[in-house]
Amino acid sequence: MPTEPKYDLYSQEFKANAYQTFAQMRQENPVFQQPGMDGHTLIWFVTSYDEVEQVLRDDKHFVREARHALPPEQVYQPSSLEAMMSNHMLNKDWDDHRRLRTLVSQAFTPRRIQTLRPRIQAIADELLDAVADQGQMDLIADYSFHLPTIVIAEMLGVPVEDRDKFKVWSTAALNPSLDEASAAEAMAHMQAFMMYLSNMFAERRATPKDDLLTALLQAEADGDSLSETELFAMLFLLIIAGHETTVSLIANAMVALWQHPEQLELLQKEPERMGTAVEEFLRYDNSVERAFNRWVAEDVTLGDQFLPKGSLVIPILAAANHDSAKFEQPERLDVTREANNHLSFGKGAHYCLGSPLARLETEIALNTLLARLPTIQMSIPFRDLRWRLSPGFRTLETLPVKW
C-alpha cells in the first residue's frame, strides 16, 4: 500500500480540476484505496457509477455506524457535543434509521414544501430588489446564501435578527479543523448553536406555532417521538448541511451556464425548462461531491476489489455523475437532458429527504435571476475562482458578478 496518495483530492488545484481527476480515477482505479485527508487513514474511494450506486443501495454491506463493522475497542467515542450533533438519521442504520426517518417525514412533508413556492419567489425578488440598482454583487453572499437560509429559518420560526448566525455556524461545521486552535474555535461555535436550539425548543414547548420546529417536536409514531438529542441533530442537519448545499448548487449552476452560453440563452428564452435543467445542474456540478463515508459490515467485492470487513469507503457522487458508461457526453452541460438518473441525492434508504425543497429553491432562484438580471455575468475570469477546501463539498468562496 502506497504511503503517499496517488490522487490529489483536497487541494485548491484539485477543486478547480476535479472532474479531470475523477475521469482518471474511473479509468485507472475505479475502486481505489489511499490515505485520506489526515495522511494515514486508508479509505476506498469509489468513482464509477455502478459501484457508487451499489454502495448507496446496499445497506447490508455498507453501513454508516462504525459499531456495525469494527470491534468495540476500535470505535471512536465522540464527545457529548459531537454525539449530540451526529445523532441524526443520516448517521443511523437499519431499524434506527427507519424510525428516525418515519418521525421526521411527518414534519417534512411534500405538501408543506409545495406551499412554500409563493414565499420562496417573494424572497428571491426581495433579495434582487436590494441589489438591482448596484450593477454588481457577490452572488453567494448577497443572493444564494440568503435565499435558502431565510426559507429554512422561516420554516423553523427563527427570528429575522438571528439568521446571520447561521453563516458563522455553517462555516464552522463544514470547514475541516486541521489543528487544535481551529478545532477549539469550531467547537465553541457548535456549543453556541446548541444553546440557541435549546432555547428554541423550550419556547416552542411553551408556545407551539405553525412551523416545522413545532411539527418536529410533536411528531409521533406508535407512541414514539424524537428525543432531545435527536432533535438537536436533526436541526443541525436541516439548518447547516441542508441550506448550505443549496447555496452552493445555485452558484455552481450559474458558473456552468456561463461556461455554456448556448444553454444560458436557451433557459432565458424558455424558462419552463428550468425543472429539467435543475436535474442537469445536480448532475453536472452538484454542491455535494461525496456521499458520507460507509463502513464495510461484511466482506464484500466491489468492482474487481475485495473489501474486508472494517474497511472505510467513500462514494464520490460527482465522479459517478460524469461516468460516460451511464451518461452520453457527461462533460457537456445539456439542460434538455432526459432520463437524468444522477446520484446527487443518493439512492436507497438514505435518499435525501430534503430533495424537493432543494429542487424548488434552485428552480426559483435561477429563473428569477435570469429574468430579472438578463445580462448578468462573472466579474472575474474562471481561472480566478477559489473553492472552499471542505472535503465532500463543491463550494465557491465567492462569486462576484455584474450586469
N, C-alpha and C positions, 0 to 999 in steps of 0.2 A: 504493500500500500504506500503510495507516494506521501511524503511528509509535506510537500507543498501542493496546493490546489492546482489542478490542470487548467481550470477555467476561472477567470476573474468574474465574480458575481456580486461585488459590493462597491466598486469604486465609481467615481463620477464618470470616468470614461466608459465603464460598463453600462451605466444607466443611459448614456447618450446613444449607445450602440447595442442595446440589449438583444434585439431580435437577430442580429448577426451572430452573436454568441450562442443564442438558443438554436439557430439553424445548424451551427457547427456541432453542438451537443447532440441534436437529434440525429445527425448523420454519423457521427463518430461513436457516441456513447449515450444512447437514449435513456439508459438507466445506469447511473454512474455514481460511485462513492468517492467523496473527497471531504477534506476538513471544511467545517462551516466558518462562520464569521469570526469565531473565537480562535481559529487556527489549529484546533486539536480535536474537537468533537466531530466524529465521522458521520456524514449524512449521505443517504442515497438521494440524488436529485433525479427527478423523472421529467422528461421533456416531450415524449411522443404522445399523441392524442390518446391512442387506445390504452396505453399503460397508465396515463394520468386518470382517465375515466375509470379504469379498473380500481385504482387506489381509492378514488372518491366513492365508488359504489360498494366496494367490498368491506363492510364494516365488521366482518368476522376476523379477517386477517390484519386489517389496517385500522387501528384504534387511536383515539385521542388521549386516553388516560394511560400514563406510563405504568400504572399499577397492574394493568392487564397484560403487560409484556415483560416487565422486569422483576427481579427478586426484590422483596421489600426493602432490603438494605441499599439498593441502588436507586430507589425512587426519591427524587428531590422533594424535600419537605419545605414548602413555601412559608413565608412569614404570614402572620394573621391577616395583614393587609393584602398581601399578594393573593392569598386564598380567597379573600372576600371579592377581589376584583375578577378572579378567574372562575368563580363558581356559577358559570352560565352554561346554556345548552350546547354551545359550540365546543365546549371542553368536556362533554359527557358522552358516554357510550350507552347503547342498548336501552334497557328499561329506564335508566336515569335520564337519558336524553329524551326519550319519548314522553316521559312525564313532564319535563320542563317545557318541551315544545307544545304539548297539548295545552298547558296552562297559559303560556304566552300567546298562543294563537287566538285564544278567546278575546284578548285585548287588541291584538294587532291584525284586525280583520280586513279583507279586501274592501268591504263596504265602507269601513272607516277611511281607508286610503282614498277611494274614489270621491268621497265627499270633499276632499281637500283641493280638488282641481281649481275651483274659482279662487281660493285663498292663495294657492301657490302662484297663480297667474298674477294676482294683485301684488304679491311680494316682489316678483320679478320686475313688474312695471315700476314699483316704488323705488327699487334699487337703481334702475336705469334713469328714472326721473332725477335722482340725486346727482348723477354724473353726466347726463346727456350734453349739457352746455359746456362741459370742460374740454371735450375733444380728446380726452385721454383718461386712462385709469390703469390700475393693476387688476386684471380680470379676476384673479383669485381673491385678493384682499378686499376688493370693492364689490364683487358680484358673486362668484361661485362659492365662496366661503359662507357668505351671509344667507343665501337662499336656503340651503338645507338646514343650516343652523337655526334660522328663525322657524322653519317648519317644525323641526323636532322639538324645539323649545316651546312653541305654541301647543303642540300636541300634548306635551307633558305638563303644561301650565307653568313654565319657568318665566319669571318676571323679565321684562324687556331689559332692565338695567343690569341683569346678570349674564346676558348672552356672551359678552366678550370674554368672560372667564373660560368659556368652552375652548376658545382658541389656545389659551395657555395650557389647559388641561390635556387637550387632544395632542398637542405637540409634545408634551412631556410623556404621554403614554406611548406614542408611536415611534419617537426617535430612540435609537439604541443608546443605552447607557454603557459606555466603554471604560469608565473609570469610577472611582469611589465618589468623587465630587458630583459628577453628573447623575449617578445613581441616587445619591442622597437628595439632590435637588428634585429629581423626578418623584421620589417617594414623598417628599414634602408636598408637592402639588397633588399627588393622589390622596394624601391624607386630607387636604383641604376639600378635594372633590367629594370624598366620602362623608365628611362632616356636613357639607352642603346638602347632599342627598338625604342624610339622616334627618335634617331639619325639615326637608320637603315631605318625607314620609310622615312625620309627626303632624305636620299641618294638614295633610290630606286625610289622615285618620280622624282628626278632629273635625275637619270641614271637607267632606267629599265634594268633588267637582266633576263636570262632564269632560274629563280629559283622560289621556292614556295612562297617566300615573295612577289615578283612582281606579281605572279598569284593571291595571296590573295588581293593585292592592286587593281588589275584590275578586279576582279570578279564582275559580274553584272548580274542581272536577273530582267526583267520588269522595267528597269530604276533604280533599287535599287542596293546599294553596301554596303560594311561594313563600319561602322563609325570608327572614330579614337579609341574610347574606345572599340569597338568590335574587332578591330584588336589587340589592346593590350591584351585583354582577350584571344583571340584565340592563339596568340603566346605564352602566358603564359601557356595555356593548352598543346600546342604541345611540347614546349621545356622542361617544368618541369614535368608535370604529364605524358605526353606521353613517353618521353625517360626513365624516372625513372622506370616505370613499367616493361619495357623490360629488363633493367639492372638486376632487381631482379628475373624476370622469368628465365633468363639464369642460375643464381646462384642456385635458388631453384631446377631447373631441374637436375643440376649436383648432388646436395645433394641427391635427390630422387634416382638417378641412383646408387650412392654409397651405398645406403641403400637396393638396389635391384640389386645385382651384375649380376644376370642372365639376367636382362633386359639391363644392360650395355653391356654385351657380345653380346647379340642379335643385338643391334644397331651398334656395331663395325663391326660385320660380315655382316650386311645388312643395310647399311646407307640409302638405298632408303626408308626405313620405317620411316624416321625421320618426314615426314609430318604428319603421323598418330600419331607418338609419341608426337609431339608438342601439339596436342589436349589433350593427356593424361596428359602432364605436366600442361597444363592450368587447367584441372580438379583436378588433384591430389594435387598440392600446388601452386596455382597461386599467383602472386605478389599482386593482388588486393583482399583483404579479404572481403571487404564490398562494396556494391554499395553506392552511395551518398544517404543521407537521403531523405526521402519523407515526405510531409505533407498530412494529410487526408483532402481533399477538401469537401467531403460529408460523412456523417455517412456511415460506411461500416462494414460488417462482414468478418473477415479474419480467416480461420480455425474455431475454436469454440469461438473466441473472438470478442466482439463488440468494434469497434474503433470509437469513436466520432470525429466529425469534429474538426480540430485543433490539433489532435494527431501527434506526431513525430514518424516516422518509419524508421528503418534501416534494409534492407535486407542483410543477411550475405551470400554472394555468396559461400564462402569456405565451409560453413555448408551445403548448398544446394547441392554442388558438391560431397558431401560424403553421401548423403541420400540413404540408402540401398533400399528404395522403388523405386528408379529410376536407381541405378547403382548396378550391381552384384559385390560383394566383393569390396566395394568402398575404403577400406583401403589398397588395394593391387594395386601397380603400374603395369599396363599392357599396354605396348607400342603398342600392337596389338589390343587394344580395338576398336571395331567398333561402329557405331551409337552413338558417344560420344556427347550427347546433353548437354554439360556443359553450365553453365550460366556466365562464366568468362568475356565475353564481353557484358553482359547484354542481354536484349531482348526488342522488341518493338521499340518505337520511338527513344530511346536513345542508341540503339545498337552502339557499338564503331566503329567510322568511321576509326580509325587507326588500326583496327584488321589485315588487310592484311600486313601492314608493320611490326607489332609485330611478326606475324607468320613467315614472311620471314627472319627477322633478327635472330630470335631464331633458326630456322632450320639451317641456315648457320653457326651461331656461334657455335652450338653444334656439328654439323657434322665436322666442321673444327677442333675443339678442340679434338674430339675423334680420328680423323685421324692423326693429327699432333703430339699429345701427348698421345699415346695409354696407357701408364702406369700411367697417372695422377691419383692422389689420394689426399684425405684430409690430411693436416699436423697435425690436431688436432682431438681429439675424438668428436663424435657427441654431447656429453653432454656439450662440451665447446662452442658450437655455441651460439652467442649472437645476439639478434634481436633488431632492432631499434623500439622504442616504439611509432611508428606512428600509430594512430588508423586508421584502414581501409586498411593498407598495411602489407604485409609479406616480410620484407626486412632485410636481414642479415647485421650486421655491417661490418664484414669482412669475407673472406673465404680463408684462407691460404691453398695452395696446393703445391704438389711436384711431380716430375716424374723422 
